[in-house]
Amino acid sequence: MSSVAENITAEVAVVGGGPAGLVSAIALKAAGINAVLIAPQAENDQRTTALLASSVTALATLGCWEACRPRAAPLASLRIVDDTRRLLRAPEVAFTAAEIGLDAFGYNIENRHLIAALTARAAELRLPRIESAARAASSDASGVTINFTGGMARALLAIGADGQRSLCRAAAGIGTRRNAYPQTALTLNLAHTRSHHDTATEFHTENGPFTLVPLPGRRSSLVCVLDPTRAETLAAISDAELSAEVERRSHSVLGKIGVEPGRGLFPLAVETADAFARSRIALVGEAAHVVPPIGAQGLNLGLRDAATLAELIADVRGQNLDIGSPGVLARYDAARRADATSRRIAIDLLNRSLLMDFLPVHGVRGLSLYLVDRIGPLRRALMREGVNPAASQPRLMRGEMV
Ligand SMILES: Cc1cc2nc3c(=O)[nH]c(=O)nc-3n(C[C@H](O)[C@H](O)[C@H](O)COP(=O)(O)OP(=O)(O)OC[C@H]3O[C@@H](n4cnc5c(N)ncnc54)[C@H](O)[C@@H]3O)c2cc1C
């Protein structure tokens, strides 16, 4: 990746080098669009991401998956266990990718490996990168200017991939709607003595899900949703105590547990931008929407943003039209809103149904899972929708280049 500075011009300036920004920039560069990435080196990200099959297809199409594959574990099945102590408990439900003709619903990978693979691919494609943070963004009728330490970039369109506290979003005057939940996710990776058999296991508890997702070998990642005080307490105990606690909570399904160094605490919230694009600035990833880490939706949504936007830019540019015009931005907003909204509502419903101490709600959740367990076509439709959302299939997710 060449490092450039001073004043540069490009068709598109991508701000932010997390996975959504890197994939946006790679997709544009691969489509022959003159793009520049403005991004300091990513901070150490200890999270893992379950990439659904359509995201994996997009990464493979962009030439990024080969480097990820040895670091990623397939998710061949998903088990949901009602671990609440409530009167109306749901039956245990297992979903298997083979039922819908797939080897895996997707793959789980540590973010640091994903980002390293994307960074290497961007370098291979000779994507220009400015390794400093954007300090300001401003737009006018003919373009957008991004200022960074040591220079500025001028482009027809800026892509704000700069995360939850997006400078680009603020510069475009776009507000957000945010709801915080009374929950915090404690995250860590762990080693275990029993095989996970490529199966992710989600225990539903009164405080939220406790989810173990396979990593290669006898390792898994954990997202444990708790009330904030309990999460902080657990995050502070010794490795031995935490290993024992995780083993207890997982009912020893993975045998003896050894937690690895590095624990994350993420307060749960849902946040959606009022508009996904305005004033020559389009938002992707968490700059556009944040969803709680339940059901592995966040980055999968972000990659669909990146793929949809790159496709739109390539099409509009092919017609020699202005890629940053209000009409193009409105098309992008319309293309992404339904997908983002439906995922947010589904995650919110599931999460609230666990938190509520209201018997009929538990009855409905239990009945829903019972029906899903018993009715084959419903199960398969749900699984297909989870892996390949019908409403949002940009070309990259279908294995076609932008
Ligand atoms: C515990 C947890 C588990 C999760 N698990 C999953 C999962 O299994 N599957 C899934 O799909 N999603 C998952 N997610 C969500 C996923 O992690 C996020 O959706 C994803 O990381 C967002 O990527 P992003 O590129 O939009 O933002 P980020 O990863 O936040 O990247 C933003 C980047 O922008 C940079 N930046 C910020 N400001 C500037 C600036 N002014 N100039 C330049 N650069 C800037 C930052 O340094 C950063 O590198 C999980 C989230 C959490 C919290």
The ligand as an SDF file (V2000), in Angstrom:
LIG
                    3D

 53 58  0  0  0  0  0  0  0  0999 V2000
  -18.3370   -7.9440   20.8240 C   0  0  0  0  0  0  0  0  0  0  0  0
  -18.6730   -7.7700   19.3690 C   0  0  0  0  0  0  0  0  0  0  0  0
  -18.7920   -8.8880   18.5520 C   0  0  0  0  0  0  0  0  0  0  0  0
  -19.1550   -8.7350   17.2150 C   0  0  0  0  0  0  0  0  0  0  0  0
  -19.3160   -9.8540   16.4380 N   0  0  0  0  0  0  0  0  0  0  0  0
  -19.7230   -9.7010   15.1670 C   0  0  0  0  0  0  0  0  0  0  0  0
  -19.9400  -10.8530   14.3350 C   0  0  0  0  0  0  0  0  0  0  0  0
  -19.7590  -11.9960   14.7440 O   0  0  0  0  0  0  0  0  0  0  0  0
  -20.3520  -10.6430   13.0490 N   0  0  0  0  0  0  0  0  0  0  0  0
  -20.5660   -9.4020   12.5620 C   0  0  0  0  0  0  0  0  0  0  0  0
  -20.9470   -9.2740   11.3990 O   0  0  0  0  0  0  0  0  0  0  0  0
  -20.3490   -8.2980   13.3160 N   0  0  0  0  0  0  0  0  0  0  0  0
  -19.9370   -8.4210   14.5900 C   0  0  0  0  0  0  0  0  0  0  0  0
  -19.7340   -7.3160   15.3620 N   0  0  0  0  0  0  0  0  0  0  0  0
  -19.8480   -5.9890   14.7600 C   0  0  0  0  0  0  0  0  0  0  0  0
  -18.5580   -5.6230   14.0340 C   0  0  0  0  0  0  0  0  0  0  0  0
  -17.4600   -5.7870   14.8980 O   0  0  0  0  0  0  0  0  0  0  0  0
  -18.6480   -4.1870   13.5490 C   0  0  0  0  0  0  0  0  0  0  0  0
  -19.8070   -4.0560   12.7540 O   0  0  0  0  0  0  0  0  0  0  0  0
  -17.4470   -3.8250   12.6980 C   0  0  0  0  0  0  0  0  0  0  0  0
  -16.2460   -3.9390   13.3870 O   0  0  0  0  0  0  0  0  0  0  0  0
  -17.5960   -2.3970   12.2250 C   0  0  0  0  0  0  0  0  0  0  0  0
  -16.6030   -2.1640   11.2640 O   0  0  0  0  0  0  0  0  0  0  0  0
  -16.3710   -0.7010   10.7250 P   0  0  0  0  0  0  0  0  0  0  0  0
  -15.2690   -0.8100    9.7210 O   0  0  0  0  0  0  0  0  0  0  0  0
  -17.6570   -0.0880   10.3190 O   0  0  0  0  0  0  0  0  0  0  0  0
  -15.9240    0.1380   12.0140 O   0  0  0  0  0  0  0  0  0  0  0  0
  -14.6060    0.0280   12.9100 P   0  0  0  0  0  0  0  0  0  0  0  0
  -14.1320   -1.3740   12.9720 O   0  0  0  0  0  0  0  0  0  0  0  0
  -14.9440    0.7420   14.1710 O   0  0  0  0  0  0  0  0  0  0  0  0
  -13.5380    0.8560   12.0970 O   0  0  0  0  0  0  0  0  0  0  0  0
  -13.5670    2.2480   12.0200 C   0  0  0  0  0  0  0  0  0  0  0  0
  -12.1720    2.7000   11.6760 C   0  0  0  0  0  0  0  0  0  0  0  0
  -12.1990    4.1090   11.4030 O   0  0  0  0  0  0  0  0  0  0  0  0
  -11.0640    4.6810   11.9930 C   0  0  0  0  0  0  0  0  0  0  0  0
  -11.3340    6.1100   12.1900 N   0  0  0  0  0  0  0  0  0  0  0  0
  -12.0970    6.7020   13.1500 C   0  0  0  0  0  0  0  0  0  0  0  0
  -12.0700    8.0350   13.0110 N   0  0  0  0  0  0  0  0  0  0  0  0
  -11.2760    8.2970   11.9330 C   0  0  0  0  0  0  0  0  0  0  0  0
  -10.8560    9.4860   11.2880 C   0  0  0  0  0  0  0  0  0  0  0  0
  -11.2480   10.7010   11.7220 N   0  0  0  0  0  0  0  0  0  0  0  0
  -10.0310    9.3980   10.2130 N   0  0  0  0  0  0  0  0  0  0  0  0
   -9.6320    8.1840    9.7440 C   0  0  0  0  0  0  0  0  0  0  0  0
   -9.9870    7.0190   10.3350 N   0  0  0  0  0  0  0  0  0  0  0  0
  -10.8080    7.0750   11.4110 C   0  0  0  0  0  0  0  0  0  0  0  0
  -10.8200    3.8980   13.2740 C   0  0  0  0  0  0  0  0  0  0  0  0
   -9.4760    4.0150   13.6690 O   0  0  0  0  0  0  0  0  0  0  0  0
  -11.1620    2.4870   12.8050 C   0  0  0  0  0  0  0  0  0  0  0  0
  -10.0330    1.8220   12.2830 O   0  0  0  0  0  0  0  0  0  0  0  0
  -19.3740   -7.4430   16.6950 C   0  0  0  0  0  0  0  0  0  0  0  0
  -19.2350   -6.3190   17.5160 C   0  0  0  0  0  0  0  0  0  0  0  0
  -18.8930   -6.4760   18.8440 C   0  0  0  0  0  0  0  0  0  0  0  0
  -18.7840   -5.2570   19.7170 C   0  0  0  0  0  0  0  0  0  0  0  0
  1  2  1  0
  2  3  1  0
  2 52  2  0
  3  4  2  0
  4  5  1  0
  4 50  1  0
  5  6  2  0
  6  7  1  0
  6 13  1  0
  7  8  2  0
  7  9  1  0
  9 10  1  0
 10 11  2  0
 10 12  1  0
 12 13  2  0
 13 14  1  0
 14 15  1  0
 14 50  1  0
 15 16  1  0
 16 17  1  0
 16 18  1  0
 18 19  1  0
 18 20  1  0
 20 21  1  0
 20 22  1  0
 22 23  1  0
 23 24  1  0
 24 25  2  0
 24 26  1  0
 24 27  1  0
 27 28  1  0
 28 29  2  0
 28 30  1  0
 28 31  1  0
 31 32  1  0
 32 33  1  0
 33 34  1  0
 33 48  1  0
 34 35  1  0
 35 36  1  0
 35 46  1  0
 36 37  1  0
 36 45  1  0
 37 38  2  0
 38 39  1  0
 39 40  1  0
 39 45  2  0
 40 41  1  0
 40 42  2  0
 42 43  1  0
 43 44  2  0
 44 45  1  0
 46 47  1  0
 46 48  1  0
 48 49  1  0
 50 51  2  0
 51 52  1  0
 52 53  1  0
M  END
$$$$
